[in-house]
Amino acid sequence: MDKLKELISIVTRHKVKSIEVVGKSSQNTLLNKLYDAIHDQKVNTEEEAIELLYGKKSSKKAYYKVKHALKERLLNTLFLIDTKENKYSDRNKAYLKTHKEMMALSYIINAGIARKTAISLAKKILKTAIPWRFSEMVISAGRALRSYHASKSGDRKEFEKYNQLVLDFQELYNAELLVESMYNDIISYYVTDKSTKSFIYDLADQYLQKISQLDPKIKSARFYYQRAMLEIAKHMSINDYQTTLRLCQNALDNLFSLDYKDDKAIVTISYQLIACCIQLKKYEEGKEKIDIILSIQDPATFNWFKAYELYLNLCFHTQQYDMAAEIYYKISKHKKFKFLPDSVKEIWNIYQAWLYLLSKTNHIQSEHLKNMPTNRFRASRFVNDMNLFSKDKKGLNIPILVIYILLLLEQKKYDLLIERVEALSKYVDRYIKRSENQRSNFMLRMLLEISKNDFQTHLIQSKTEKYLEQMSQTPIDLSNQGHEIEILPYENTWKLALEILNRD
């Protein structure tokens, strides 16, 4: 009863009444009308929202007042979300529950009048935070208990227990933060530029040498995961897929050796393993990992979308084009697809262009692709919409150029294709060096021969034979280019080009 009295003294009836959440007021209010319209995707812009609430008469000032009130109420509602729902993983349920308890503990400690409740809540937090290695929360709750026994109870044994707990987790937390900062530094180079970066090998190696000196007493999935991702980045930077595959498996073994399961870490490492399987043509192993990821990953999360992106890539490399079409349709129609970062959506747009071409060349029979607005697909518009990766000259701009040339060829826009040849030739000489992008260099030079030889198949094949042979001697896993570059393996891409030429 004492603890309940303490809480009631803080959470007064007046304070409860002052907290407004979504759904508490009448459903006829402008605030709830705006909430429902946004939720049901009936409005997408400020202008549409204003017209919905106030008609044709503009009332921006009143609208912004309602918008601000809705934002505040949504923030209040966040604290009342039921984290026991099945859509949350076990780790996320534990994290959200413990985080809420940490917020309550912070408020209680600052109030200064609920000592018994604070001690009880801090112990409760530790029961969850320690097994899940929630370092920050262990430190905060441990500090509260350490301070209590140091300054209030005078219990030296309890003080020393919590003091050591805080010190051990502080050591782990510092190690986690250091590895995280190093890994974030590495991945920042790849967000909008997928080209090969050999300097990453040396940079990651320097970081790993520093990390090797760290040996926190307590091990965590977060520490294992971030360290493994640095090792993976190091070897992926030189396209050493065999070594990376081994590192991925070792990392997964370490993660599964812990007495708790961090789905996010397991899934992210599995992504890298799947990428290696695609390049090394270990298709069955890759598909098996994708199925595992989709079985444990929360739907509609960033990692869920990423799993399907890899699945799509796997289908392209295994020539399962109908399945690729099914995946594209399912994901692109998802209500949360439009909220993905532009860098992710552009990758899906590149896949859409390839699926369109495969559909037009009768390689796809999927009913879903027939529902796509193919009659409105414009090659030039597709290229112009690639705002991010068009700047990635040595990376994802390459598959954009390749599909653009093939689209012009399929649409018989020969004059425009010829106009592009001179610019493409300069582009290849300037950006696509053999030492850096071997297979892409050969592929683009083969495409250049199409218009140079007046679209005559026998002449084109004669002039490109040397490039094709050199490319076949340079497998994807040995080429010095980023693994994301070949959307469709170049051998299959060239067969498709010749097929288009021979159709008429």
N, C-alpha and C positions, 0 to 999 in steps of 0.2 A: 504493500500500500504506500510506503514511503516514496518509492520510485514513481508511482503513478501520481502522487501529489506533486512531486517535483516537476513532472512533465506538464501537468495541468497548470501549474503556476507560470510556465513559460508559454505554452500554447493556449492562450486564453480564448474564450468564446468570441471576443471581439476580433482577435487576429484571424480566427477561422473564417469569420464572415467576410473579412477583407480580402481573402484570397479568392480570386475569380478564375475559373477554369473554363475550357471549352465545353459547351453542353449544359452548363449550369443555368444560364439565362434562358428566356423564352426563345424557341426556335424561330420566331418571326423577326428577331432583331436583325439589323443590318450586318452586325458582326457575324452572326451565324449564317446569314445568307451569303456573305462573302466566303466564309469557311467552306460551305457546301459547294459553292461554285468552283472554287479552286480545287477542292478534293475531287469533284466529278469532272474536272478538266473542261468546264464550260467557259472559262475565261483563261486567257494566256498572257494578256498584256494589261498594263495599268488602264489604258483607254477603254478596254472591254469591261473591266471591273467597274469603272466609273459609270459607264452607260448602264450596266446591269443594276447598280444601286440607285442611280439618280436619273436614269433616262437620258435623253439627248441633252438635257441641260447639264452643263459642266459644273461640277462642284468638287474641285480638286482638294480644297482645304478640308472639307468635311470628310472626303474619302481618305485622305492621309491620316486623319484622326482615328477613323475606324480601323485602318490598316495597322496603325501603331498599337491600338488596343488589342487587336487580334494577335499580334506578335507577342505582346506581354502575356496574354492569356495562354497562348500555346506554350510559352516557356514555363508558366506555372503548372500546366497540365503534364509536362514531362515528368515531374516528380511523382505523379500518380499512375504512371503507366505500369500495368501488371507485367512484371518480368518473369512470371511463372509460365507464360504462354509458350507453346511448343516451338514457335518460330525462332526462339533464342537457343543457342547452343548452351551446353552445361557451363562452359567457361563464361559466356556472356551473362548468363543468369546470375552466376556467382559474382561477377564483376559489378554488374549494375546494382545488385542487392547490397553488396558491401560498400559501394560508392555512396549510395543513399544513406547508409548507416554512418559513413564517415562525415557526410554533410551534417547529419543530426548531431554527431559527437562534437563537431566543431562549434555548432550553435550552442550546445549545452555547456561546453567548456567556457565559451565566451560569456554566457549568461552568469556563470559563477555561483549558481545556487542549486545545482543538481549533481552533487559529488557522487552519491551512490549510483545514480543512473549512468553517469559518465564512466565510472569504473566498470560497471556491468556491461555496458555497450562496447567499451574498448576490448574487453576480453572476448566478447561475442565476435567482434570483427576479426580478431586474430585467429579464431578457430577456422575461419574461411580463408582469410588472406594468406596465412602461412602455407597451407597445403597447395594453394594455387600460385604461390610466389608473387603476390601483388605487392611488390617491394615498397612502393610509396605508402600504401595503406598500413603495412606492417610497421614501417618506421613511425608514421603518425600516431597510430594506436599505441605502439610500444612506448613512444615518448610520453604519452599521457599517463600511462601506468608507471613508467620510470619516475616521472616527476611527482606523482602522487606518493609513491613509497619513499622517495627521497625527502620530501618536504612535509608530508602529512602523517603517514603511518609509521615511518621510521623503521620499517621492516627491511633490514639489510639484505636478507636472502632474496626477497622479492625484487628489491632494487637491482641487485647484481644480475638476476635472471633477465629482467627486462632491459637492463643496460647492455648486456652481451647480445641480446636479440637485436636491439637497434644497431649496434656496431656491426654485427654480421650482415644484416640486410643492407646497411649503408654501404658496406664494401661491395655487395652484389649490385646494388643500385648504381653505384659509381661506374662499375664495370659495364653494366648494361647501357648506361648513357654514353659512355665513351665509344663502345662498339656501334651503337646506334648512330652517333654523329658521323663516324667514319663511313658506315654503309650509306647514309643519306648523302654524303659528299659524292660517293661513287655513282649512285643512281640519278643524281641531279644532271649528270652529263647525258642521260639517255631519254629524258622525257619527250623531247621534240626532235631528237637527233639520234637515229638508230644506226648510224654508220659505225664501222669498226674503229675502235680506239685502242691501239696497242699500248699507249701510255698507261692505261688503266691497270695493266698487268703489274707494272712496277709500283704504281701508287697503292694498289691493294696489297702487294707484297710487303711494302713498308708498314702499312697498317697492321697486317697480320703478325709481323715481327714484334710490334708493340703489344699486341693483344696476347702473344705467347707468354708475356711476363705477368699476365693477370691470372690469378688462381683463387677466385673467391671460394670461401668455405662452402657456401650454399650454391648449388647449380640450379639454373632455371631454363625453361624452354626459350624464353626471350634471349638469354645470353647465347645458348646453343644456336638458335635460329639466325641471329644477326652475324655471329662469327661464320657460320656456314655460308651465308649469303655473300660475305666478303670473299671467301674461298672460291665460291662459284663464279662470282663476278671476275675474279682474277683469271680463271681458266676459260671462261666464256669469251673474254676479251680477245683471246687468240684462237677462238673456235676449237678448243680442245674438248670435244664432246665426250670422248671416252673417259678422260679424267673427271670431267664434271659429273658424268653419270655415276661414277664411283663415289664422289664426294656427296652427291645427293642421297645416295643410299646410306652412306655412313651417318649423315645428318639425321635422316629419318630413324635410323637405329638408335641414335642418342636421344631423340625426342621420345621415342616409344619406351626407352629405358627408365624414364622418369615415372614417378608414382601418380602423375596426373597427365591428362592429354590436352595439349594446346592445338585445337583444330586449325586455327589460323596459321600457325607456324608450319604444321604438317602440310596443309594445302599449298602454301606458298613454295615450299621446297619441292613438293610434287610437281608444281608448274614447271620448274626448271628441269626436273627429271623427264617430264613429257616432251619439253622442247628438244632435249637430247635424243629421246626416242624417235622423234620426227626426223631429225637430221641423220640419225644412224639407221633409219628404216626399221626400227624395232616397233612396228605398228601395234601388234597385239599387246605388248607391254604398256605402250602409251595409252591405248584404249582402256585397259584395265585400271590404270591410275586415274583416268578421267572419270570413270564410273565410281571409283572410291571417293573422289573429291565431291562429285555431285551428290553423293549419298550423305555426306556429313556437312556440306556447306550450306549456310543459311541462304535461302532463295533471294534473288534480287539484290544481293550485296555486290560490291565491286568485284570481289573474288569469284563470285558465282558467274558474273558476266565474263570474267577472264577465263574461267574454265571452259566456257562455251566458245570463246575465241580460239583457244588452243584446240578444242574439238573440231572446229571448222577448219583450222589449219591442217590437222591430221587427215581430215576427209579429202582435202585438196591433194595431199601427198599420197593418198591411197586410191585416188580417183573414184571416191565415193561421192560423186557430185550431187546425186539426188538427196543423200543425207545432208550434204552441205547446204543445199537449198532449204531443206526442212529446218535446219538449225538457224539459218539466217532469218527465215520468216518468223520463227518463234521468238527470237531475241529482238529483232528490229521492231516487232509489234508490241513488245512489252511496255507497259505504261511508264516504267522507270528508265527506259533506254535513253530518253531525251535528256536525262539528268547526268549522264556519263560525261566525263571530261572530253573536251573537243579532240584531244589527242587519241582517245580511244574510239570515238565515233568516226573519226577519219579512217581508221584502220578498217572498220566495218564498211565504210563507203567504198574502200578499195576492193573488198571482197564482193560487194554488190556489183561492181563493174565487171569483175571476173565472172560472176554467176550469170550476169546478163549475156556476156559473150558466149559462155558455155551453153546457155539456153538457146541462143540464136543459131548456134552450130549443132543443135540437136543432141547435145551431150547430157541434157537434163530433161527428164520427163515429169518432174514434180508438178503437181497441180498448183502448189503454192506459188511457184515461179510464174505460172501462167496468169496469176492474179496481180503480178507486179506491173506497174505502169511502164512497160517496156517501150511502148510507142512514144513515150515522152522522154525517154532516156537520151541525153545529149552528151557526146564525148567531150566537147569543149567546155560545157558547163561543169561536168564532173571534174575536169582538171582545174578549172578556175575556183572551184569550191575547196580545193585542197590547200587551205591557207597556212597550215602548220608544216606539213611534210613536203610541200613544194620547196621549202627552204632547206630541207634535209638532203642536200645534193648528193651525198655519198651513201645515203641510207634509203629511207622509204620513198624518196622521190623516184627511185629507180623502178619499182613495180608500177608506179603511176605512169611513167613514161612508156613502159613496155605494154601495158594494157591500152594506153591511149593509141599507140601505133596500131595495135591489132583491131581496136574498135574502128579506127578510120579505114582500115583495110576491109573489115567486114561490111561496113556501111558504104563501101565503094567511093569514099571521098578521096580519090586519088590526088586531086590537085592540092588539097590541104596537106595530105601526107607528104607529097613532094616538097611543099614549102617547109615542112618541119625537118626534112632531112639535113639541110645545111646547119640549122641550129643544133640539131641532135648530134651531128658530127663534131661540132665544136665543144659541145657539152661532154661528150665521151673523152675527147682529148684533154679537156681541162680537169674533169673531176674523176673519171672512172679509170684509174690507173690499174694496170694488170697486177702490180705488186700488192694493191689494196683490195680490189674488187675483181678478182680473176674471172669468175664465171659471169658476172654481170658485164664485164668488158666484152667477153666473147658474144654474149647474147645480144647486146646492143649493136655490135658491129655486124652481126648476122641480119638483124632487122634493117640496118642501113642499106644492105645489099638489095632489098626488095625493090625499092624505087629506082636505085641505081641501075638495075638490070631490067628496067621497064616491065616489071611484074611478070617476067617470063620464068616459070618454075624451073626449067632445066638449067637456065643460066644461073639462077639464084643458088640452086643446090651445088652447082659446080664451084661457085665463088665462095660458098660458105662451108665447104667440106672441111677445110683446114681448121676453121674455128670450132666446128662441131666436134672434131676429133680431139682438139686441145681441151675443150670443155668436158668431154667424156672422161678425160684423163685427170680431171680435177673434180673429184666428188665434192658434194656440198660440205661434208664434214671436214674436208681438208682445205677448202677455199678460204681465202683471207677476206671474208665479208661477213657482216652480221647475219645471224641465223633467221631473222625476220624478213630478209630481202626477197627470197624466192617464195612468193605466194603459191605459185604453181611451179614445180620443178622445171628448169629451163629446157630439159629434153622434151617434156610434154608440151611446153609452151611452143617450141619450134615445130613440133608435129602439128599443133593446132594452126600455126601460121601457114604451113604448107597445105593443110587441109582447106583453109579458106581460099588460098590461091587456086586450088584445083577444083573448087566447087563448080565453077562456070566452065 
